[in-house]
Amino acid sequence: MNAEMMPGKDIIIFSRYYFLVKITMKTPVNDTHRVDDTEENLEKCICKMCPTFRLNKLADFPPVALFCARGRSKIPSTIKTTNCYCLGCDIFIKHELVITHLCVHR
């Protein structure tokens, strides 16, 4: 059996079969290292700068920030999504989260 790694890829070629390896996708729900609701994380939180947060006035509805730890917004109407800043957040990166618009989807 002949197996080889493709340079720069997480794909192993094994005969005629392709296996994806080392791909782990986490969300706050199934993350084994869940995001903690702490003052330190709240200081790092960039939710309040997000265009979706500002457009929908999410500061008026709990939780007012740190959606990755506290859950989605309790706003009674549908949230109009626009650019999302989750991907640039240190907490998002540290916990290797993959779902954006956590104010909507968490």
DRENNU-737349 format. One record per residue: x, y, z of N, C-alpha, C, CB in turn; chain. Coordinates in steps of 0.1 Angstrom, whole numbers, padded with zeros to 4 digits, always signed. Each point is the difference from the previous one (the first is absolute). Glycine has a CB too. Layout:
BEGIN
   n_X   n_Y   n_Z  ca_X  ca_Y  ca_Z   c_X   c_Y   c_Z  cb_X  cb_Y  cb_Z chain
     X     Y     Z     X     Y     Z     X     Y     Z     X     Y     Z     A
...
// end
This chain:
BEGIN
   n_X   n_Y   n_Z  ca_X  ca_Y  ca_Z   c_X   c_Y   c_Z  cb_X  cb_Y  cb_Z chain
 +0008 -0012 +0000 -0008 +0012 +0000 +0009 +0012 +0000 -0018 -0012 +0012     A
 +0015 +0021 -0021 +0008 +0012 -0002 -0008 +0012 +0005 +0013 -0010 -0019     A
 -0007 +0017 +0029 -0007 +0012 +0006 +0010 +0012 -0001 -0015 -0014 +0015     A
 +0010 +0026 -0019 +0009 +0011 +0000 -0008 +0012 +0004 +0014 -0010 -0019     A
 -0007 +0020 +0024 -0006 +0013 +0004 +0002 +0010 -0011 +0004 -0005 +0024     A
 -0014 +0013 -0027 +0001 +0010 -0009 +0005 +0013 +0007 -0019 -0009 -0014     A
 +0030 +0015 +0009 +0006 +0011 +0007 -0010 +0012 +0002 +0022 -0007 -0009     A
 -0023 +0012 +0021 -0008 +0011 +0003 -0015 -0003 +0001 +0017 +0014 -0012     A
 -0021 -0027 +0011 -0014 -0004 +0001 -0002 -0009 +0011 -0002 +0003 -0025     A
 -0010 -0004 +0030 -0003 -0010 +0010 -0008 -0012 -0006 -0001 +0019 +0017     A
 +0007 -0023 -0028 -0006 -0011 -0007 +0010 -0011 -0002 -0016 +0015 -0012     A
 +0012 -0027 +0015 +0009 -0012 -0002 -0005 -0007 -0012 +0006 -0002 +0025     A
 +0003 -0001 -0034 -0004 -0008 -0012 +0005 -0014 +0004 +0002 +0019 -0017     A
 -0012 -0028 +0017 +0003 -0014 +0003 -0006 -0009 -0011 +0000 +0005 +0026     A
 +0008 -0010 -0034 -0004 -0007 -0012 -0010 +0010 -0008 +0003 -0023 +0011     A
 -0015 +0019 -0012 -0009 +0008 -0008 -0011 +0007 +0010 +0003 -0015 -0020     A
 +0000 +0014 +0033 -0010 +0006 +0009 +0006 +0013 +0006 -0009 -0023 +0005     A
 +0001 +0032 -0002 +0005 +0013 +0006 -0006 +0001 +0014 +0001 +0011 -0023     A
 +0007 -0008 +0032 -0005 +0002 +0014 +0004 +0014 +0005 +0002 -0025 +0004     A
 -0012 +0032 +0001 +0003 +0013 +0006 +0004 -0003 +0014 -0016 +0012 -0015     A
 +0027 -0005 +0019 +0005 -0002 +0014 +0002 +0014 +0006 +0011 -0022 -0006     A
 -0010 +0022 +0019 +0002 +0012 +0008 -0010 +0011 -0002 +0024 -0006 -0001     A
 -0036 +0003 -0002 -0010 +0010 -0002 -0009 -0001 +0012 +0002 +0000 -0026     A
 -0001 +0010 +0034 -0009 +0000 +0012 -0008 +0014 -0001 +0015 -0015 +0014     A
 -0028 +0014 -0014 -0008 +0012 +0000 -0008 +0000 +0013 -0002 +0000 -0025     A
 +0003 +0011 +0032 -0006 +0001 +0013 -0010 +0012 +0000 +0020 -0010 +0011     A
 -0030 +0009 -0004 -0010 +0011 +0003 +0000 +0002 +0015 -0014 -0005 -0021     A
 +0009 +0015 +0026 -0001 +0002 +0014 -0008 -0012 +0007 +0001 +0025 -0003     A
 -0010 -0031 -0004 -0008 -0011 +0005 +0008 -0012 +0003 -0020 +0010 -0012     A
 +0028 -0014 +0002 +0008 -0013 +0001 +0014 +0002 +0003 -0016 -0010 -0015     A
 +0020 +0022 +0018 +0014 +0003 +0004 +0003 -0006 +0013 +0000 +0021 -0014     A
 +0011 -0029 +0015 +0003 -0006 +0013 +0006 +0010 +0009 +0004 -0022 -0011     A
 +0001 +0033 +0006 +0005 +0011 +0008 -0009 +0012 -0002 +0024 -0008 -0003     A
 -0036 +0007 +0008 -0010 +0010 -0002 +0005 +0014 +0004 -0017 -0017 +0004     A
 +0012 +0027 -0010 +0003 +0014 +0003 -0006 +0003 +0014 +0002 +0007 -0025     A
 +0007 -0002 +0034 -0005 +0004 +0013 -0005 +0014 +0000 +0016 -0016 +0010     A
 -0027 +0018 -0002 -0005 +0014 +0002 +0007 +0006 +0011 -0023 -0007 -0008     A
 +0035 +0013 +0005 +0008 +0007 +0010 +0002 +0014 -0004 +0011 -0021 +0005     A
 -0007 +0029 +0005 +0004 +0014 -0003 +0011 +0002 -0010 -0007 +0005 +0024     A
 +0017 -0014 -0023 +0011 +0000 -0009 -0005 -0002 -0015 +0015 -0009 +0018     A
 -0023 -0001 -0020 -0006 -0002 -0013 -0009 +0012 -0005 +0001 -0025 +0004     A
 -0008 +0031 +0006 -0008 +0011 -0004 +0008 +0012 -0004 -0017 -0008 +0017     A
 +0029 +0010 -0011 +0009 +0011 -0004 +0005 -0003 -0014 +0006 +0004 +0024     A
 -0004 -0016 -0028 +0005 -0004 -0014 -0011 +0000 -0010 +0018 -0013 +0011     A
 -0030 +0013 -0007 -0012 -0001 -0009 -0001 +0012 -0009 -0012 -0014 +0018     A
 +0010 +0011 -0031 -0002 +0010 -0010 -0014 +0001 -0006 +0024 -0002 -0005     A
 -0034 -0005 +0012 -0013 -0001 -0005 -0006 +0014 -0002 -0003 -0021 +0012     A
 +0005 +0030 -0003 -0006 +0014 +0000 +0005 +0008 -0012 -0002 -0001 +0025     A
 +0013 -0003 -0031 +0005 +0007 -0012 -0005 -0005 -0013 +0021 +0005 +0013     A
 -0028 -0017 -0012 -0005 -0007 -0012 -0011 +0008 -0007 +0007 -0022 +0011     A
 -0007 +0022 -0024 -0011 +0007 -0008 -0014 -0007 +0003 +0017 +0007 -0017     A
 -0017 -0020 +0018 -0013 -0007 +0003 -0005 +0004 +0013 +0007 -0019 -0014     A
 +0002 +0020 +0024 -0004 +0004 +0014 -0006 +0015 +0000 +0019 -0015 +0009     A
 -0012 +0024 -0016 -0004 +0014 +0000 -0013 +0001 -0008 +0024 +0008 +0002     A
 -0025 -0014 -0014 -0012 +0001 -0009 -0013 -0004 +0008 +0015 -0004 -0020     A
 -0014 -0007 +0027 -0011 -0005 +0007 -0002 +0005 +0014 +0003 -0020 -0014     A
 +0006 +0029 +0019 -0001 +0005 +0013 -0001 -0011 +0011 -0011 +0021 -0009     A
 +0021 -0030 +0008 +0000 -0012 +0009 +0003 +0004 +0014 +0006 -0014 -0020     A
 +0000 +0025 +0022 +0003 +0005 +0014 -0013 +0001 +0008 +0021 +0012 -0009     A
 -0032 -0011 +0003 -0013 +0002 +0007 -0006 -0013 +0004 -0004 +0020 -0013     A
 +0010 -0032 +0010 -0005 -0013 +0003 +0011 -0009 +0006 -0018 +0003 -0019     A
 +0014 -0010 +0029 +0011 -0009 +0005 +0003 -0012 -0009 -0008 +0006 +0023     A
 +0020 -0012 -0022 +0011 +0006 +0006 +0006 +0011 -0008 +0005 -0022 +0011     A
 +0001 +0032 -0006 +0004 +0012 -0007 +0014 -0002 -0007 -0014 +0014 +0016     A
 +0020 -0025 -0014 +0013 -0002 -0006 +0005 -0015 +0004 +0006 +0025 +0001     A
 +0005 -0029 -0006 +0006 -0013 +0003 -0010 -0011 -0004 +0014 +0010 +0019     A
 -0019 -0009 -0031 -0010 -0010 -0004 +0006 -0014 -0001 -0012 +0018 -0013     A
 +0025 -0020 +0011 +0006 -0013 -0001 -0001 -0007 +0014 +0015 +0008 -0018     A
 -0016 -0001 +0029 -0001 -0006 +0013 -0015 +0000 +0005 +0024 +0007 +0005     A
 -0031 +0004 -0008 -0013 +0002 +0006 -0012 -0004 -0009 +0010 +0019 +0012     A
 -0007 -0022 -0024 -0011 -0004 -0009 -0005 +0011 -0009 -0007 -0017 +0017     A
 -0003 +0014 -0025 -0005 +0009 -0010 -0008 +0012 +0006 +0000 -0019 -0016     A
 -0002 +0029 +0009 -0007 +0011 +0005 -0015 -0003 +0002 +0016 +0015 -0012     A
 -0022 -0009 +0022 -0014 -0003 +0003 -0009 +0010 -0007 +0006 -0009 +0022     A
 -0001 +0016 -0032 -0008 +0010 -0008 -0012 -0008 -0005 +0021 +0014 -0006     A
 -0033 -0008 +0008 -0013 -0006 -0005 -0001 -0001 -0015 -0010 +0007 +0021     A
 +0016 +0002 -0028 -0001 +0000 -0015 +0011 -0007 -0006 -0012 +0022 +0001     A
 +0011 -0025 -0014 +0011 -0006 -0008 +0012 +0009 -0001 -0017 -0013 -0013     A
 +0028 +0008 +0015 +0013 +0008 -0001 +0004 +0001 -0014 +0007 -0007 +0023     A
 -0005 +0019 -0028 +0004 +0003 -0013 +0015 -0002 +0000 -0019 +0016 -0006     A
 +0025 -0026 -0001 +0014 -0002 +0001 +0007 +0008 -0011 -0004 -0023 +0009     A
 +0016 +0028 -0006 +0008 +0007 -0009 +0014 -0005 +0003 -0015 +0021 -0001     A
 +0026 -0013 -0001 +0013 -0004 +0002 +0002 -0005 +0015 +0008 +0016 -0017     A
 -0001 -0026 +0018 +0002 -0006 +0014 +0015 +0001 +0004 -0019 -0017 -0005     A
 +0021 +0021 +0017 +0013 +0002 +0005 +0005 -0012 +0008 -0004 +0024 +0001     A
 -0004 -0034 +0001 +0004 -0012 +0008 +0014 -0006 -0004 -0024 -0005 +0002     A
 +0026 +0005 -0015 +0013 -0006 -0005 +0012 +0007 +0004 -0013 -0008 -0019     A
 +0012 +0021 +0023 +0011 +0008 +0004 +0002 +0001 +0015 -0003 +0013 -0021     A
 -0006 -0020 +0028 +0000 +0001 +0015 +0011 -0010 +0006 -0025 +0007 -0001     A
 +0032 -0002 +0010 +0011 -0009 +0007 -0007 -0012 +0006 +0014 +0021 +0004     A
 -0025 -0019 +0002 -0007 -0012 +0007 -0004 -0010 -0011 -0009 +0015 +0019     A
 +0003 -0011 -0030 -0004 -0008 -0011 +0012 -0008 -0005 -0018 +0016 -0006     A
 +0029 -0009 +0004 +0012 -0007 -0005 +0006 -0010 +0011 +0005 +0021 -0014     A
 -0004 -0016 +0026 +0006 -0009 +0011 -0008 -0013 +0001 +0008 +0021 +0012     A
 -0021 -0020 -0013 -0008 -0012 +0002 -0003 -0008 -0013 -0010 +0012 +0020     A
 +0016 -0007 -0031 -0002 -0006 -0013 -0014 -0002 -0004 +0022 -0011 +0004     A
 -0030 +0021 -0002 -0015 -0001 -0003 -0001 +0002 -0015 -0007 +0009 +0023     A
 -0004 -0014 -0029 -0002 +0001 -0014 -0013 +0006 -0004 +0013 -0020 -0002     A
 -0023 +0021 +0010 -0012 +0006 -0003 +0001 +0015 +0002 -0013 -0021 +0006     A
 +0009 +0029 -0016 +0000 +0014 +0002 -0014 +0005 +0003 +0019 +0002 -0016     A
 -0021 +0011 +0018 -0012 +0005 +0005 -0006 -0007 +0012 -0005 +0007 -0024     A
 +0014 -0008 +0034 -0004 -0007 +0012 -0012 +0007 +0007 +0024 -0008 +0003     A
 -0026 +0020 -0005 -0011 +0007 +0006 -0014 -0005 -0006 +0014 +0020 +0003     A
 -0013 -0027 -0014 -0012 -0006 -0007 +0000 -0015 +0002 +0000 +0019 -0017     A
 +0011 -0026 +0015 +0000 -0014 -0001 +0003 -0008 +0012 +0007 +0004 -0022     A
 -0002 +0002 +0032 +0005 -0008 +0012 -0012 -0005 +0008 +0021 +0014 +0001     A
// end
